[in-house]
Amino acid sequence: MSKSIFSTANILIPKTSMEKWSVIACDQFSSQKEYWESVKNFVGETPSTLNMIIPEAYLAETDEDTQAKSISAAMTKYINDGVFQEVQDSLIYLERTQPDGRVRRGIVGAIDLEDYDFAENSTAIRASEGTILDRLPARINIRKAASIELPHIIAFINDKNNTVIEPLAEKTNNLDTLYDFTLMQGGGHITGKRVTGELASGVISAINALQENSEILMIIGDGNHSLAGAKVYWNEIKQNLSEAERENHPARRALVEVCNVYDSAIDFEAIHRVLFDINPSEFTDAFTAAMPQGTDYTLQWVTKNESGNIGIKAACIGDMLVLVQDFIDDYLKNTPDGEIDYVHGEASVKNLAGLLPPQGRATPAQGRNALGLILPAMDKSEFFDTVAIRGVFPRKSFSVGHAEDKRYYLECRKITK
């Protein structure tokens, strides 16, 4: 296996119903259990990645140790039952047709965790958002118990000249197709093709060339906390390994999908805030008074009875998000019963706040005083420069596309000897 930051891997592909196997990232629809109940009903007893994750909608009521054991058992069973085929020393070129019809192109391969750190701003692979430390234990516990990984991580490269993925897209007609199916719950369609030999070497060389022109090779756009959990676990186990063992241990690497941030199908969507069990009028008054007034960025607040706009002055969207998140954090410290959720989609915010009648998968905050903050989206051309200059964005600053556009669990890789 190549020792470059990005490399080929031995990738596990399921030999089962792909539509039932592949479920959306665990951090989606975190306030909408009805989405996940629908997934459970659809999957039934068929082998599925649903049995190898903990949807965040259930975290508060889940015994993590028990669930980690259950996940480990499911992984072992799937391996022993021959659910997987292993494609060795490969990358996967994939095309994801999103619900809006646009096609996002990506490459699945492995990154070296020695070149990534979520707490520093000096490594070649960097986090895009601040890490919520109390969200790591569940992921670390699963990683410790797991024999395989199944990523929903998207790593962006800054390839404005289209030197990595786009040339490969023109050479895939004769490649073996590994999967080609419709994703459940309105997720669109996905096709994956195996990339090996000279084509794979060419992709890796092109990615390495990007690093020669920038101190940042990749920024994690989705799956920040899952990758942070993998990093913490690797830092733990490598202490007991020799230098030679560290070089080749499978847990040193993590499977990700690499995408060009300039792909025309990629949009940065805002992640909105919904606060529960607060006094909405008191919050909006205090929030408006605390924010520097201006026209650089406009936020909308919504409750079950009304809505309004607040203009904020800030040098960049990252600074604006810091102002907003810091205020919310301080406010909730002084509001013992207050809670916050991070929500994708303006309609979901309005549903949860009670401004719109129930529709889709959002459930309004029945009997709870709720307020939603609808934030502006970020221009993706600012993405790499912002991280290089000011470091990570505040947690939950943006999302890559709408909730249904998110990465689904699909490919796997063994992470134990």
Secondary structure in CASP SS format (residue, H / E / C, confidence):
PFRMAT SS
TARGET T0000
AUTHOR 0000-0000-0000
METHOD secondary structure of the structure
MODEL  1
M C 1.00
S C 1.00
K C 1.00
S C 1.00
I C 1.00
F E 1.00
S E 1.00
T C 1.00
A E 1.00
N E 1.00
I E 1.00
L E 1.00
I E 1.00
P E 1.00
K C 1.00
T C 1.00
S C 1.00
M H 1.00
E H 1.00
K H 1.00
W H 1.00
S C 1.00
V C 1.00
I E 1.00
A C 1.00
C C 1.00
D C 1.00
Q C 1.00
F C 1.00
S C 1.00
S C 1.00
Q C 1.00
K H 1.00
E H 1.00
Y H 1.00
W H 1.00
E H 1.00
S H 1.00
V H 1.00
K H 1.00
N H 1.00
F H 1.00
V H 1.00
G C 1.00
E C 1.00
T C 1.00
P C 1.00
S C 1.00
T H 1.00
L H 1.00
N H 1.00
M H 1.00
I C 1.00
I C 1.00
P C 1.00
E H 1.00
A H 1.00
Y H 1.00
L H 1.00
A H 1.00
E H 1.00
T C 1.00
D C 1.00
E H 1.00
D H 1.00
T H 1.00
Q H 1.00
A H 1.00
K H 1.00
S H 1.00
I H 1.00
S H 1.00
A H 1.00
A H 1.00
M H 1.00
T H 1.00
K H 1.00
Y H 1.00
I H 1.00
N H 1.00
D C 1.00
G C 1.00
V C 1.00
F E 1.00
Q E 1.00
E E 1.00
V E 1.00
Q E 1.00
D E 1.00
S E 1.00
L E 1.00
I E 1.00
Y E 1.00
L E 1.00
E E 1.00
R E 1.00
T E 1.00
Q C 1.00
P C 1.00
D C 1.00
G C 1.00
R C 1.00
V E 1.00
R E 1.00
R E 1.00
G E 1.00
I E 1.00
V E 1.00
G E 1.00
A E 1.00
I E 1.00
D E 1.00
L H 1.00
E H 1.00
D H 1.00
Y E 1.00
D E 1.00
F C 1.00
A C 1.00
E C 1.00
N C 1.00
S C 1.00
T C 1.00
A C 1.00
I E 1.00
R E 1.00
A E 1.00
S C 1.00
E E 1.00
G C 1.00
T C 1.00
I C 1.00
L H 1.00
D H 1.00
R H 1.00
L H 1.00
P H 1.00
A H 1.00
R H 1.00
I H 1.00
N H 1.00
I H 1.00
R H 1.00
K H 1.00
A H 1.00
A C 1.00
S C 1.00
I E 1.00
E E 1.00
L C 1.00
P C 1.00
H C 1.00
I C 1.00
I E 1.00
A E 1.00
F E 1.00
I E 1.00
N C 1.00
D C 1.00
K C 1.00
N C 1.00
N C 1.00
T C 1.00
V C 1.00
I H 1.00
E H 1.00
P H 1.00
L H 1.00
A H 1.00
E C 1.00
K C 1.00
T C 1.00
N C 1.00
N C 1.00
L C 1.00
D C 1.00
T E 1.00
L E 1.00
Y E 1.00
D E 1.00
F E 1.00
T E 1.00
L C 1.00
M C 1.00
Q C 1.00
G C 1.00
G C 1.00
G C 1.00
H E 1.00
I E 1.00
T E 1.00
G E 1.00
K E 1.00
R E 1.00
V E 1.00
T C 1.00
G H 1.00
E H 1.00
L H 1.00
A H 1.00
S H 1.00
G H 1.00
V H 1.00
I H 1.00
S H 1.00
A H 1.00
I H 1.00
N H 1.00
A H 1.00
L H 1.00
Q H 1.00
E C 1.00
N C 1.00
S C 1.00
E C 1.00
I C 1.00
L C 1.00
M E 1.00
I E 1.00
I E 1.00
G E 1.00
D E 1.00
G C 1.00
N H 1.00
H H 1.00
S H 1.00
L H 1.00
A H 1.00
G H 1.00
A H 1.00
K H 1.00
V H 1.00
Y H 1.00
W H 1.00
N H 1.00
E H 1.00
I H 1.00
K H 1.00
Q H 1.00
N H 1.00
L C 1.00
S C 1.00
E H 1.00
A H 1.00
E H 1.00
R H 1.00
E H 1.00
N H 1.00
H C 1.00
P H 1.00
A H 1.00
R H 1.00
R E 1.00
A E 1.00
L E 1.00
V E 1.00
E E 1.00
V E 1.00
C E 1.00
N E 1.00
V C 1.00
Y C 1.00
D C 1.00
S C 1.00
A C 1.00
I C 1.00
D C 1.00
F E 1.00
E E 1.00
A E 1.00
I E 1.00
H E 1.00
R E 1.00
V E 1.00
L E 1.00
F E 1.00
D C 1.00
I C 1.00
N C 1.00
P H 1.00
S H 1.00
E H 1.00
F H 1.00
T H 1.00
D H 1.00
A H 1.00
F H 1.00
T H 1.00
A H 1.00
A H 1.00
M C 1.00
P C 1.00
Q E 1.00
G E 1.00
T E 1.00
D E 1.00
Y E 1.00
T E 1.00
L E 1.00
Q E 1.00
W E 1.00
V E 1.00
T C 1.00
K C 1.00
N C 1.00
E C 1.00
S E 1.00
G E 1.00
N E 1.00
I E 1.00
G E 1.00
I E 1.00
K C 1.00
A C 1.00
A C 1.00
C C 1.00
I H 1.00
G H 1.00
D H 1.00
M H 1.00
L H 1.00
V H 1.00
L H 1.00
V H 1.00
Q H 1.00
D H 1.00
F H 1.00
I H 1.00
D H 1.00
D H 1.00
Y H 1.00
L H 1.00
K H 1.00
N C 1.00
T C 1.00
P C 1.00
D C 1.00
G C 1.00
E E 1.00
I E 1.00
D E 1.00
Y E 1.00
V E 1.00
H E 1.00
G C 1.00
E H 1.00
A H 1.00
S H 1.00
V H 1.00
K H 1.00
N H 1.00
L H 1.00
A H 1.00
G C 1.00
L C 1.00
L C 1.00
P C 1.00
P C 1.00
Q E 1.00
G C 1.00
R C 1.00
A E 1.00
T C 1.00
P C 1.00
A C 1.00
Q C 1.00
G C 1.00
R C 1.00
N C 1.00
A E 1.00
L E 1.00
G E 1.00
L E 1.00
I E 1.00
L C 1.00
P C 1.00
A C 1.00
M C 1.00
D C 1.00
K H 1.00
S H 1.00
E H 1.00
F H 1.00
F H 1.00
D H 1.00
T H 1.00
V H 1.00
A H 1.00
I H 1.00
R H 1.00
G C 1.00
V C 1.00
F E 1.00
P C 1.00
R C 1.00
K C 1.00
S C 1.00
F E 1.00
S E 1.00
V E 1.00
G C 1.00
H C 1.00
A H 1.00
E H 1.00
D H 1.00
K C 1.00
R C 1.00
Y E 1.00
Y C 1.00
L C 1.00
E C 1.00
C E 1.00
R E 1.00
K E 1.00
I C 1.00
T C 1.00
K C 1.00
END
